Every structure is written in structure tokens, then in C-alpha cells.
């Protein structure tokens, strides 16, 4: 796969959301260079659901961080919705991340002294969305995850499953191009985990493009594709949903 300048034009019409070509990531120290990712090439189409699996230390978290513009590759090219983002500066990366990517973390990452509604609204506030539209988006997102009645509660007043659903609402309220989920059920009991995965399945059915890291084979099987990482390299796909 070779990406040319012409492929970066007309990004809004491109069905391909993620294009990685030859991505490498090296963590250098005085004693040794650690190759966390090596020659990773991957495409994720609009509306796709990709699960990433692999043992600890295989590079899953590093790959997700690069996809989410939380880290930069040492080599290779990354196009997000047709826009080259590999070499963007810090401010530009932050803007793309805010506008186009939604995150669902294992630890929920809700702000404890804000209500559920305020947590969901916060990224929209940073984007400068007008109050009326912001309020409508928050209400719609909380309705989608079944937490409309909890908008004025604080995270400490919610169960773990409810906190993760609030985190999902925060991620989808901005209508992101790409939704990234890092072990979204890792801190939940099986019933709550099943409920969150059902919610993600519904979001995907509604058109969300999702890349997920999970150690649970039951949940990985819900994805369209499962990508295996070993020693920083992509192996053969292990399944198709």
C-alpha cells in the first residue's frame, strides 16, 4: 500500500477511516532500543469494527495510542479520514483528536467533581459548540446509553457499569469519525461487561467505526475482524465476524 498526495485530497469522500503504512515505534534508552511496533500496515473502513488481540507487551496499547494521536510513530505514515496526521504538531494533533476521535478507557476517566451530564458536555465545550446544541447532544447521548435519568448524578453515585456507559456517552456525543475502546470491560463484572458490549454493538449497527483492544475472546468475536499482534508485528487475522 503506497499513499500519494492525491489520496489525501477529498478526504470526506474516502470510505477508509484509518490507513497505516509501515508504522514503527521505537522507545530508545541509553542501553537499548525497544521496537514496540514494526512495519505495521492496516486499513479500517468506515463502519468497520476491528478487535486487536495479543499477549502483554505485543504492542496493542502503543498501536491504540498512535491511532488516537496520543503518541507519534517513529516511522511510517498514518492517514485519518484521508488526512496525514503522522507528523502533525502537538496543537494540531490535539485539535484532530478532539474533533474526530472518541475514547473509551478501561478506567472510565470521568471527572469526579462533575456530574454525568457535565462530563459528557466537557469535550463539546472545548470544541466551542453552542450551549443549545451542546445540551441537545448530551441529552441524546445519555438517552442512547440509558442514563438520561442520571444526568445530574456524580460518578461516585454510579455503578461501574453505569460509569462506563457514561464514558461511552462522552465518547459518542461529539459524533467522532473513529471510536477507540481500550479494554472497555476490563474493570466490570460479567453482567456489566455484557451490557457495555451490547451497547457498543448497537453503536456499531448505527454506523460507528470502532477499534477495540480486549483480552476477552467472547467480546473480540463480535468484531468484523480480529487483528493479532506479536512482538510489534501484525500476524494473520484470526477471525471474521
N, C-alpha and C positions, 0 to 999 in steps of 0.2 A: 504494500500500500504506500503510494507516494502522494503527498499532498502538495498541490501547487497553489500559486497565488489565486488562480481562477476559482479554486474550490472555496476560498474564503469569502467570495462575493455572493450576494443574495442569500445570506445566512438564514433568513427567516423561512425560506422555502425548502431548506435542507431537511430531509427526514431523519438524518443521522444526528443524534444529540451529542454523543461522545465519539471522538476519533483520537486514539492514542497510537503513535507510531514510534517504535524503538525507544520507549521510555526506560531510562535508567535512573537509579538513585543511589548515590554513594555517600555514606557517612564517614568522613575522614577524621582520624585522630593521629597523634604523633607516632603511634606504634603500628597501626593497621588501618586499611581502608575496608569498610564493610559494605558489600554490594547488596543493598536491600531489595532492589529491583534491577532486572537485567533484560533489556530488549523486549519490553512488554508492548505488544500491539493489540488493540482491542477496539471494536466498534459497538456502540449501543444505539439502537434505532429508537425513534420516537415511539413511545408506548410500550417499550420493551421492559422486561423485568429480569435482571441478571443477579444471580447469587454468586458470591465469591467465597470459596472454601479453601482450607489449607491448614497445616499444623501451625502451632505457635512459632513465630519467627520466620514465617514464609513470605511476609511482605504485604499481608492483607491490609493492615492499618495504614501502612505507608502508601499503598495504592489508593485507598479511600481518601487519605489526606491530600494527595495530589489531585484526585478527581474533584474534591471540594475546595481546591485552591487554598488549602491551609498549609501546603508545603509546595516547593518547586522541584521539578525534576532536574537531575544533573545533566541529562542528555535526552534527546528525543523531542517530539512535538505533540502538543495537545490542542485540539480544536474543540470548543464547547459551542454547540449550535452554530458551527461554521466559523467561529471567531477564534483566532490563535491566542491562547492565553498562557502558554508556557513561560514566556519571557516578560509578562506584564509586571509593572512596578507594584509596590505594596499598596498604594492607594487605589490603583486601577483594579487590582485583584480583589480588594475589599469591596469595591463597588459591584463588580461582577458577581461575587459571592452573595452579596445582599440582594441583588436584583433577580438572580437566576437559579440559585441553589437553595434547597431546603434540607435541613439536617435533623435526623432523629438519632439521639445518642443513647447509649446504654444507661447512663447516669441521669437521664431526663434533662439536667441542666436548666431547671426552672429557677427563677429568681424568687427567693423565699419571702421577701417582703413586698412582693407584688401579687395582686390577685391573679386568678387564672386568666381572666379577660385581659388584664394589663400585660401579662406575659405574652399572650398571643398578639396583642397590639404592638408590642415594642419594636419588632423589626419593621412593621409598617410605618411606625413613627419615624424611624431612621431614614426610611425611603421618602419621607415627605408627603405621604398620602394624606389627602384632606380628611378632616375628622369624620365627616358623614360617611365617606366611602370606607374609612378605616373601621368605623363602628359596624357597618354592614358586613364587611369581610370577617370580622371577629365573630359576629353572631352566626354567620353561615358556617364558618369553620368549626365552631363549638357545637353547632347543631349536627354537623356531619359526624362528629366523633361521639355524640351522645352526652355532651357535657354542658348544654345550654343552661341547665339549672344550677351549674356550679361556677358560673362566670365570676361571681363575687366572693368565692371561697379562695383561701390561700393554699399553696401546695401542701403544707403540713396537715391540712384538713382532708386531703385526698388519699386514697389507697395508692399503692404502687402502680396498679393497672390504670387507674384514673390519671395519675401524673403522666404516664407515658402517652395516654390518649391526648392529654393537654399539650404535650410536646409535639405530637403529630399535628394537632390543630395549628400550633405555631408554625410548623414547617410548611403546611399547605395553604395557609391564609394568604401568602404572597403569590400563589399560583406559580411556583417555580418551574423552570424548564427541566430540572433534574432533582430528584429526591434521593438522598443518600441516607441509608439506615445502617448504623454500626451496632450490631448485636442488640436489636431493639427489644428483644425479650430476655436478655441476659440477667436482668435483676427481678424478673417476675416469676410467680408461681405458674404452673402449667395452665390453669384456667385463665388467668390474666394474659398469659402469653398467647394462648389460642385466640382470645378476644382481640388483641392487638394485631395479630396476623390476619384475622378475618377483616379487620378494618383496612389493613394495607392491601389486601386482595380487592376490596371494594374500591379503594382509591385507584388501583391499577386498572380495574374494569372501567372506571370513569375516564381513563386516558393518561394516568400518571406514568412517567418514566422513572423507574426505580432501580437502584443498585444497592444491594444489601449484603452485608457480611453477617454470617450466622454459623454457629457450630452445630445447630440442631438440624439434622438431616430431614426431619419431618417438615420443617419450615422451608428449608432450601428447595424441597421438591415442588413447592408452589410456584417457583420462578419459571420463566420461559427457558432459561439456560443457567447452568451452573458451571462456573469457571474455577478450575483448580490452580492454586499457586503452590509451587515447591521451590524453595531456595531462590525466591525472587523471580521465577520464570513461570509463564503460563503453560500448563500441560493441556492434554486433550480434554474437551468438555466431557463431563461425566453424566450429563443427562439433559433431556429436553422436556420442558413441561408442556 
